[in-house]
Amino acid sequence: MCSTFCLLSVLVWRQTTRFCRSTLAPYGANVRKPFGASQDGHLRLLCRSERQGFDYPLELSEAKEKAMPAQFLTEAEREHLNRFPEQIAPDDLITYFTLSTTDFRLVEKQYGRRNRLGFALQLGAIRYLGFSPDQLDTAPPEMVGFLAQRLKVSPDALKMYAERAQTRTEHLQKICAYLGFRETTSNDLEVLVNWLLEHALEHDNPVVLFQLAADKLRADRLVRPGVTRLERLVGTVRERT
């Protein structure tokens, strides 16, 4: 009995491994890379346990069969996508981080140099990325320096920004109201799924679909949800096609 069970377990593992390799194989490099993608433009896709952080064969239980859609980003790539890009193009720096007269007046209302710099950085981040990274200190030096020069403060002031989490939250709420952004709801995500379904046949690559989703949310002035949530949404779209 035990030997039969072991043999069946091995066969299941082999079949699952073949499925993962054929279905979640690395995609080609000829796609638009998201911020933080590996330099070869090539994402390694695996059946992965995000909670435990290791690769595993799918278990053929009812619960696992109804599990969330397969993930296609590595932990490192998710971390990068939740941060600022390591570099920013000069044109993007000017487009998204130049403070208009109205912007400047709003920024100047914030108390203290560090708050003005942090507020301005979050303002630009919402315009540029569609969300404000949790770790503002990952912003490229040229980005911080550009804003610091405009506000006539030291770039080092950012290190002391938002020592109170509530301050940063309040700033972000003001910025979203000012720019016309709002939090993404479940209904918004369902609309996004339907929109992606129309593009999934043309762009089956999950990385491309992820980027399209992020761009669509930003264009609709919806704050981008977490990377994992958006990744699973793309997985849902690919399962429906």
C-alpha positions as CSV (number, residue, x, y, z in Angstrom):
1,M,0.0,0.0,0.0
2,C,2.8,2.4,1.0
3,S,4.9,1.6,-2.1
4,T,1.8,2.2,-4.3
5,F,1.1,5.6,-2.7
6,C,4.8,6.6,-3.1
7,L,4.7,5.6,-6.8
8,L,1.6,7.6,-7.4
9,S,3.1,10.6,-5.6
10,V,6.2,10.5,-7.9
11,L,4.0,10.3,-11.0
12,V,1.9,13.3,-9.9
13,W,5.1,15.3,-9.1
14,R,6.5,14.5,-12.6
15,Q,3.2,15.5,-14.3
16,T,3.0,18.7,-12.3
17,T,6.6,19.6,-13.1
18,R,6.0,19.1,-16.8
19,F,2.9,21.3,-16.6
20,C,4.9,24.1,-14.8
21,R,7.7,24.0,-17.3
22,S,5.5,24.0,-20.4
23,T,2.9,26.6,-19.1
24,L,5.1,28.9,-17.0
25,A,8.3,28.8,-19.1
26,P,10.3,32.0,-19.3
27,Y,8.9,34.4,-21.8
28,G,10.9,36.1,-24.5
29,A,12.9,39.3,-24.0
30,N,11.1,41.3,-26.8
31,V,8.6,43.0,-24.4
32,R,8.4,46.3,-22.7
33,K,10.2,45.7,-19.3
34,P,8.5,46.9,-16.2
35,F,10.5,48.9,-13.7
36,G,12.9,46.6,-11.9
37,A,12.8,43.8,-14.5
38,S,16.1,41.9,-14.9
39,Q,18.5,43.5,-17.4
40,D,18.0,40.7,-20.0
41,G,14.3,41.6,-20.1
42,H,13.6,38.0,-19.3
43,L,11.5,36.9,-16.3
44,R,11.8,33.4,-14.7
45,L,8.4,32.0,-14.1
46,L,7.8,29.2,-11.6
47,C,5.0,27.6,-9.6
48,R,6.0,29.5,-6.4
49,S,4.8,29.7,-2.8
50,E,4.9,33.4,-2.0
51,R,4.4,32.8,1.7
52,Q,7.3,30.4,2.1
53,G,9.5,31.6,-0.7
54,F,10.4,28.3,-2.4
55,D,9.4,26.4,-5.5
56,Y,7.0,23.5,-5.0
57,P,5.0,21.0,-7.1
58,L,1.3,21.7,-7.1
59,E,-0.7,19.4,-4.9
60,L,-3.8,17.8,-6.5
61,S,-6.2,18.6,-3.7
62,E,-9.6,20.3,-4.1
63,A,-8.2,23.4,-2.2
64,K,-5.2,23.6,-4.5
65,E,-7.2,23.1,-7.6
66,K,-9.2,26.2,-6.7
67,A,-6.1,28.1,-5.7
68,M,-5.2,31.6,-6.9
69,P,-3.9,31.9,-10.5
70,A,-0.2,31.1,-11.0
71,Q,2.3,33.8,-10.2
72,F,4.9,34.8,-12.8
73,L,7.1,37.3,-10.9
74,T,10.0,36.4,-8.6
75,E,10.2,37.9,-5.1
76,A,12.9,40.2,-6.2
77,E,10.9,41.5,-9.2
78,R,7.9,42.1,-6.9
79,E,10.1,44.1,-4.6
80,H,11.4,46.2,-7.5
81,L,8.0,46.9,-8.8
82,N,6.9,48.2,-5.4
83,R,9.8,50.7,-5.5
84,F,11.0,53.6,-7.6
85,P,13.0,52.6,-10.7
86,E,16.7,52.8,-10.1
87,Q,17.0,55.4,-12.8
88,I,14.7,57.9,-14.5
89,A,14.9,59.3,-18.0
90,P,15.5,63.0,-18.2
91,D,12.3,63.5,-20.1
92,D,10.3,61.7,-17.5
93,L,11.9,63.7,-14.7
94,I,10.9,66.9,-16.3
95,T,7.4,65.7,-17.3
96,Y,6.4,64.2,-14.0
97,F,8.4,66.1,-11.4
98,T,8.4,69.6,-12.6
99,L,6.2,71.6,-10.1
100,S,3.7,73.9,-11.7
101,T,2.8,77.2,-10.0
102,T,-0.3,75.5,-8.5
103,D,1.8,72.5,-7.4
104,F,4.3,74.8,-5.8
105,R,1.7,76.6,-3.8
106,L,0.3,73.4,-2.5
107,V,3.7,72.1,-1.6
108,E,4.6,75.3,0.2
109,K,1.6,75.0,2.5
110,Q,3.3,71.9,4.1
111,Y,5.1,72.7,7.4
112,G,8.9,72.2,7.4
113,R,11.5,71.5,4.7
114,R,11.4,67.8,5.1
115,N,7.6,67.7,4.7
116,R,7.7,69.9,1.6
117,L,10.3,67.7,0.0
118,G,8.5,64.5,0.9
119,F,5.1,65.9,-0.2
120,A,6.6,66.9,-3.6
121,L,8.2,63.5,-4.1
122,Q,4.9,61.7,-3.4
123,L,3.1,64.2,-5.8
124,G,5.5,63.3,-8.6
125,A,5.4,59.6,-7.8
126,I,1.6,59.4,-8.2
127,R,1.9,61.1,-11.6
128,Y,4.8,59.0,-12.7
129,L,4.0,55.5,-11.3
130,G,0.3,55.7,-10.3
131,F,1.2,54.9,-6.7
132,S,3.6,56.2,-4.0
133,P,6.3,53.6,-3.0
134,D,6.4,52.8,0.7
135,Q,10.2,53.3,0.7
136,L,10.7,56.8,-0.5
137,D,14.4,56.5,0.1
138,T,14.6,54.3,-2.9
139,A,14.0,57.3,-5.2
140,P,16.9,57.9,-7.6
141,P,19.2,60.7,-6.4
142,E,18.6,62.8,-9.5
143,M,14.9,62.7,-8.7
144,V,15.3,63.9,-5.1
145,G,18.0,66.4,-6.2
146,F,15.7,67.9,-8.9
147,L,12.9,68.6,-6.4
148,A,15.3,69.7,-3.6
149,Q,16.8,72.3,-5.9
150,R,13.4,73.6,-6.9
151,L,12.3,73.8,-3.2
152,K,15.8,75.1,-2.1
153,V,16.2,72.5,0.5
154,S,18.9,69.8,1.1
155,P,18.2,66.3,-0.4
156,D,19.1,64.9,3.0
157,A,15.9,66.4,4.4
158,L,14.0,63.4,2.9
159,K,15.6,61.1,5.5
160,M,13.6,62.8,8.2
161,Y,10.4,62.9,6.3
162,A,7.2,61.4,7.7
163,E,8.6,60.2,11.1
164,R,4.9,60.0,11.9
165,A,3.2,57.6,9.5
166,Q,0.0,59.6,9.8
167,T,1.7,62.6,8.3
168,R,2.6,60.7,5.1
169,T,-0.9,59.2,4.9
170,E,-2.5,62.6,5.2
171,H,-0.1,64.0,2.5
172,L,-1.0,61.2,0.2
173,Q,-4.7,61.8,0.7
174,K,-4.3,65.5,-0.1
175,I,-2.2,64.6,-3.2
176,C,-4.8,62.1,-4.5
177,A,-7.6,64.6,-4.0
178,Y,-5.6,67.3,-5.7
179,L,-4.7,65.1,-8.7
180,G,-8.1,63.5,-9.0
181,F,-6.8,60.0,-8.0
182,R,-8.7,57.6,-5.8
183,E,-8.2,54.1,-4.3
184,T,-9.0,51.2,-6.6
185,T,-12.1,49.2,-5.6
186,S,-13.1,45.6,-6.4
187,N,-15.5,47.0,-9.0
188,D,-12.7,48.9,-10.7
189,L,-10.6,45.7,-10.8
190,E,-13.5,43.8,-12.4
191,V,-13.7,46.5,-15.1
192,L,-10.0,46.2,-15.5
193,V,-10.2,42.4,-16.0
194,N,-12.8,42.9,-18.8
195,W,-10.6,45.5,-20.4
196,L,-7.6,43.2,-20.3
197,L,-9.6,40.3,-21.7
198,E,-10.0,42.4,-24.9
199,H,-6.2,42.7,-25.1
200,A,-5.2,39.2,-23.9
201,L,-5.3,37.5,-27.2
202,E,-3.1,40.1,-28.8
203,H,-0.7,40.3,-25.8
204,D,-0.6,36.9,-24.1
205,N,2.6,37.6,-22.3
206,P,1.8,38.2,-18.6
207,V,4.5,40.8,-18.2
208,V,3.0,42.9,-21.0
209,L,-0.5,42.4,-19.5
210,F,0.8,43.6,-16.1
211,Q,2.3,46.7,-17.6
212,L,-0.9,47.4,-19.6
213,A,-2.9,47.0,-16.4
214,A,-0.7,49.4,-14.5
215,D,-0.8,52.0,-17.3
216,K,-4.6,51.7,-17.6
217,L,-5.0,52.3,-13.8
218,R,-2.8,55.4,-14.0
219,A,-4.6,56.7,-17.0
220,D,-7.9,56.3,-15.2
221,R,-6.4,58.0,-12.1
222,L,-6.8,54.9,-9.9
223,V,-4.0,54.3,-7.4
224,R,-2.3,51.0,-8.3
225,P,-2.9,48.2,-5.8
226,G,-0.1,46.0,-4.6
227,V,2.0,44.0,-7.1
228,T,0.8,40.6,-5.9
229,R,-2.8,41.6,-6.2
230,L,-2.3,42.9,-9.8
231,E,-0.2,39.8,-10.6
232,R,-3.1,37.5,-9.6
233,L,-5.5,39.6,-11.6
234,V,-3.4,39.1,-14.7
235,G,-3.4,35.4,-13.9
236,T,-7.2,35.4,-13.8
237,V,-7.3,37.1,-17.2
238,R,-5.0,34.5,-18.7
239,E,-7.1,31.7,-17.2
240,R,-10.3,33.1,-18.8
241,T,-8.8,33.3,-22.3
